[in-house]
């Protein structure tokens, strides 16, 4: 059950291999029969216990052989290279759904669908959006450039 008080506020850029609307969000099958997703978060303001997460970014690459709700997914976590060891640990705990009531956060729900978690990458991350233009970008050099 939840053990550490944590909260994040900021920007979330999510892309997937399906048609717009993401069928998996409605318990339907993915457009192409599988789901590949790139997700980036920028924390404008946040904490994990007394650890500040302000200004950091994180995200990952995710893949499921069928629909997300059918499980057997893989996760490649990516954490901002600027994060210190305590911040890295905190972000990885958030991403893994730890310290969260079951089903209470998107992190906990999605973590339940992974059977393989790759070792985290610690790299510079860009997560940006122009809300007026309805555009966004999640970029990690040599890893992902999702728009």
Residue frames relative to the residue before (quaternion, step in Angstrom):
aa qw qx qy qz dx dy dz
X 1.0000 0.0000 0.0000 0.0000 0.00 0.00 0.00
X 0.7136 -0.4482 0.3098 0.4403 3.57 -1.25 0.27
X 0.0828 -0.8221 0.5631 0.0108 3.54 -0.84 1.01
X 0.7706 0.2472 -0.1275 0.5735 3.58 1.03 -0.74
X 0.4105 -0.6841 0.5464 0.2550 3.56 -0.96 0.89
X 0.1543 0.7816 -0.5939 0.1121 3.57 -0.73 1.03
X 0.0061 0.7763 -0.6296 0.0308 3.53 -1.26 0.56
X 0.0210 -0.7719 0.6348 0.0297 3.55 -1.11 0.73
X 0.0634 -0.7521 0.6556 0.0242 3.53 -1.17 0.78
X 0.4143 0.7126 -0.4992 0.2670 3.56 -0.94 0.77
X 0.7100 -0.4412 0.3753 0.4005 3.48 -1.24 -0.70
X 0.0920 -0.7703 0.6305 0.0244 3.55 -1.07 0.86
X 0.0626 -0.7635 0.6427 0.0137 3.57 -0.82 1.07
X 0.0266 0.8093 -0.5827 0.0694 3.58 -0.62 1.15
X 0.0074 0.7701 -0.6376 0.0169 3.54 -0.98 0.93
X 0.0048 -0.7858 0.6170 0.0426 3.57 -1.20 0.43
X 0.6475 -0.5685 0.3723 0.3449 3.52 -1.32 0.30
X 0.5792 0.6097 -0.3693 0.3955 3.59 1.25 -0.09
X 0.6483 -0.4571 0.4199 0.4410 3.52 -1.36 0.05
X 0.6835 -0.4734 0.3575 0.4254 3.55 -1.25 0.42
X 0.7184 0.4180 -0.3256 0.4508 3.54 -0.97 0.87
X 0.2234 -0.8332 0.4810 0.1562 3.57 1.29 -0.31
X 0.2805 -0.8054 0.5006 0.1483 3.60 0.02 1.26
X 0.6101 0.5763 -0.3610 0.4066 3.62 1.02 -0.72
X 0.5959 0.5711 -0.3672 0.4289 3.58 1.13 -0.54
X 0.7457 0.3376 -0.1852 0.5438 3.57 1.28 -0.34
X 0.5541 -0.6524 0.3578 0.3733 3.57 1.23 0.65
X 0.4722 0.6311 -0.4662 0.4018 3.58 1.12 0.69
X 0.5998 -0.5580 0.4236 0.3866 3.56 -1.26 0.17
X 0.5725 -0.6014 0.4279 0.3570 3.60 -1.09 0.65
X 0.6672 -0.5391 0.3563 0.3706 3.55 -1.17 0.70
X 0.7951 0.2737 -0.1265 0.5262 3.59 0.89 -0.95
X 0.6244 -0.5616 0.3301 0.4310 3.59 1.28 0.19
X 0.7529 0.1994 -0.1261 0.6144 3.59 1.31 -0.26
X 0.2532 -0.7527 0.5776 0.1889 3.58 -1.25 0.15
X 0.0090 -0.7363 0.6765 -0.0095 3.52 -1.00 0.99
X 0.0048 -0.8225 0.5669 -0.0458 3.57 -0.79 1.01
X 0.1494 -0.7246 0.6643 0.1065 3.52 -1.33 0.55
X 0.0033 -0.8130 0.5786 -0.0650 3.55 -0.73 1.11
X 0.0143 -0.8000 0.5994 -0.0217 3.55 -0.86 1.01
X 0.1273 -0.7747 0.6172 0.0519 3.55 -1.08 0.83
X 0.0963 -0.7349 0.6642 0.0976 3.54 -1.14 0.68
X 0.2715 -0.7765 0.5535 0.1306 3.56 -0.68 1.13
X 0.2481 -0.7608 0.5841 0.1357 3.57 -0.44 1.20
X 0.7753 -0.0535 0.0715 0.6253 3.53 1.03 -0.90
X 0.2970 0.7651 -0.5337 0.2040 3.55 -0.82 0.93
X 0.0710 -0.7791 0.6213 0.0436 3.50 -1.34 0.34
X 0.1470 -0.7078 0.6796 0.1251 3.50 -1.37 0.38
X 0.7645 -0.1099 0.0109 0.6351 3.54 -0.05 1.31
X 0.7834 -0.2629 0.2217 0.5176 3.58 -0.72 -1.06
X 0.5284 0.6359 -0.3985 0.3969 3.60 1.30 0.03
X 0.3194 -0.7514 0.5476 0.1829 3.58 -0.67 1.09
X 0.1561 -0.7738 0.6094 0.0742 3.54 -1.07 0.87
X 0.3066 0.7928 -0.4778 0.2217 3.57 1.33 0.13
X 0.8527 0.1989 -0.1563 0.4571 3.56 -0.98 0.94
X 0.5909 0.5764 -0.3742 0.4226 3.60 1.22 -0.08
X 0.2285 -0.7513 0.6014 0.1471 3.54 -1.29 0.40
X 0.0348 0.7738 -0.6323 0.0156 3.53 -1.26 0.46
X 0.1232 0.7919 -0.5936 0.0726 3.54 -1.25 0.18
X 0.1738 -0.8002 0.5602 0.1252 3.49 -1.16 -0.53
X 0.3790 -0.6432 0.6045 0.2780 3.45 -1.45 0.04
X 0.0768 -0.8101 0.5807 -0.0269 3.54 -0.90 0.98
X 0.0056 -0.7991 0.6007 -0.0230 3.56 -1.08 0.74
X 0.0554 -0.7601 0.6474 0.0092 3.52 -1.07 0.89
X 0.4752 -0.6982 0.4514 0.2881 3.61 -0.91 0.85
X 0.7555 0.1580 -0.1007 0.6278 3.57 1.27 -0.43
X 0.7854 -0.2266 0.1976 0.5411 3.59 -0.97 -0.78
X 0.6329 -0.5498 0.3871 0.3838 3.59 -1.12 0.67
X 0.7064 0.4805 -0.2791 0.4384 3.58 0.81 -0.97
X 0.6147 0.5303 -0.3552 0.4634 3.60 1.26 -0.11
X 0.4735 -0.7414 0.3834 0.2812 3.56 1.35 0.05
X 0.6513 0.5395 -0.4076 0.3444 3.51 -1.37 -0.49
X 0.3608 0.7665 -0.4567 0.2715 3.56 1.15 0.67
X 0.3101 -0.7053 0.6036 0.2053 3.51 -1.43 0.20
X 0.1319 -0.7840 0.6035 0.0611 3.54 -1.15 0.70
X 0.1009 -0.7552 0.6458 0.0505 3.54 -1.04 0.90
X 0.1807 -0.8124 0.5453 0.1003 3.61 -0.06 1.24
X 0.0845 -0.7641 0.6385 0.0380 3.55 -1.15 0.74
X 0.0671 -0.8041 0.5906 -0.0111 3.56 -0.77 1.10
X 0.6294 -0.5646 0.4091 0.3432 3.53 -1.10 0.88
X 0.4703 -0.6936 0.4771 0.2647 3.58 -0.80 1.04
X 0.6221 0.5639 -0.3396 0.4239 3.61 1.17 -0.50
X 0.5379 0.6357 -0.4029 0.3797 3.59 1.22 -0.34
X 0.3777 -0.6947 0.5553 0.2577 3.57 -1.01 0.79
X 0.7544 -0.4137 0.2497 0.4443 3.58 -1.27 0.16
X 0.6625 0.4991 -0.3097 0.4648 3.61 0.93 -0.86
X 0.6591 0.4976 -0.3054 0.4741 3.60 0.99 -0.81
X 0.6216 0.5343 -0.3381 0.4624 3.58 1.01 -0.76
X 0.6582 0.5098 -0.2994 0.4662 3.55 0.90 -0.95
X 0.6560 0.5179 -0.3061 0.4558 3.57 0.94 -0.91
X 0.6726 0.4904 -0.2997 0.4661 3.60 0.86 -0.94
X 0.6640 0.4962 -0.3144 0.4627 3.60 0.92 -0.81
X 0.6262 0.5115 -0.3426 0.4784 3.61 1.07 -0.62
X 0.6284 0.5149 -0.3348 0.4773 3.59 1.00 -0.77
X 0.6882 0.4955 -0.2858 0.4463 3.58 0.82 -1.01
X 0.6966 0.4759 -0.2798 0.4583 3.60 1.04 -0.69
X 0.5221 -0.6549 0.4041 0.3676 3.57 1.27 -0.13
X 0.4052 0.7004 -0.4850 0.3317 3.58 1.27 0.17
X 0.8208 0.2263 -0.1825 0.4916 3.55 -1.25 0.46
X 0.5968 0.5102 -0.3674 0.4985 3.54 1.12 0.76
X 0.4954 -0.6136 0.5159 0.3345 3.56 -1.01 0.75
X 0.5801 -0.5960 0.4101 0.3743 3.62 -0.94 0.77
X 0.8417 0.1594 -0.1547 0.4921 3.54 -0.86 1.07
X 0.5338 0.6784 -0.3890 0.3217 3.61 1.23 -0.14
X 0.7932 0.1720 -0.1108 0.5735 3.63 1.12 -0.48
X 0.6337 -0.5201 0.4101 0.3995 3.54 -1.26 0.41
X 0.6142 0.5604 -0.3541 0.4282 3.59 1.05 -0.70
X 0.6723 0.4908 -0.2868 0.4743 3.58 0.92 -0.92
X 0.6571 0.5158 -0.3120 0.4525 3.58 0.91 -0.90
X 0.7122 0.4447 -0.2749 0.4684 3.61 0.77 -0.96
X 0.6083 0.5677 -0.3584 0.4234 3.62 0.99 -0.76
X 0.6242 0.5525 -0.3344 0.4396 3.57 1.11 -0.63
X 0.6779 0.4922 -0.2886 0.4635 3.62 1.22 -0.32
X 0.6051 0.5683 -0.3578 0.4276 3.64 1.25 -0.11
X 0.1657 -0.7533 0.6243 0.1238 3.53 -1.10 0.74
X 0.7667 0.2187 -0.1445 0.5860 3.58 1.26 -0.29
X 0.0528 -0.7669 0.6395 0.0080 3.55 -0.93 1.03
X 0.3060 -0.7547 0.5552 0.1690 3.56 -0.64 1.13
X 0.6164 -0.5220 0.4228 0.4110 3.57 -1.23 0.40
X 0.5197 -0.6694 0.4263 0.3163 3.59 -0.90 0.86
X 0.3235 -0.6873 0.6146 0.2126 3.50 -1.29 0.58
X 0.1644 -0.7569 0.6246 0.0995 3.58 -1.07 0.75
X 0.2100 0.7918 -0.5209 0.2402 3.54 -0.12 1.37
X 0.5880 -0.5207 0.4527 0.4222 3.58 -1.25 0.26
X 0.1099 -0.8029 0.5858 0.0081 3.58 -0.91 0.98
X 0.1417 -0.7424 0.6469 0.1020 3.54 -1.14 0.75
X 0.0630 0.7368 -0.6709 0.0557 3.55 -0.90 1.02
X 0.1706 0.7997 -0.5490 0.1733 3.56 -0.46 1.20
X 0.0467 -0.7908 0.6099 0.0233 3.54 -1.24 0.48
X 0.1983 -0.6940 0.6742 0.1567 3.49 -1.34 0.52
X 0.2733 -0.8120 0.4926 0.1524 3.55 -0.04 1.29
X 0.6261 0.5478 -0.3353 0.4422 3.59 1.06 -0.67
X 0.7336 0.3874 -0.2103 0.5172 3.56 1.04 -0.80
X 0.3629 -0.7568 0.4668 0.2787 3.60 1.32 -0.14
X 0.5178 0.6003 -0.4393 0.4225 3.55 0.93 0.95
X 0.0078 0.7887 -0.6148 0.0029 3.52 -1.25 0.48
X 0.1251 -0.7884 0.5997 0.0564 3.52 -1.28 0.40
X 0.0848 -0.7253 0.6822 0.0381 3.52 -1.18 0.85
X 0.0631 0.8310 -0.5389 0.1229 3.57 -0.40 1.27
X 0.0670 0.7265 -0.6818 0.0534 3.53 -1.08 0.93
X 0.4729 -0.7203 0.4313 0.2675 3.55 -0.46 1.26
X 0.8406 0.1522 -0.1483 0.4983 3.55 -0.84 1.05
X 0.7100 0.4279 -0.2487 0.5010 3.60 1.29 -0.07
X 0.8011 -0.1603 0.1673 0.5518 3.59 0.68 -1.08
X 0.0101 0.7408 -0.6715 -0.0105 3.52 -1.22 0.68
X 0.0528 0.8184 -0.5611 0.1125 3.55 0.19 1.38
X 0.0450 -0.8032 0.5937 -0.0196 3.55 -0.88 0.98
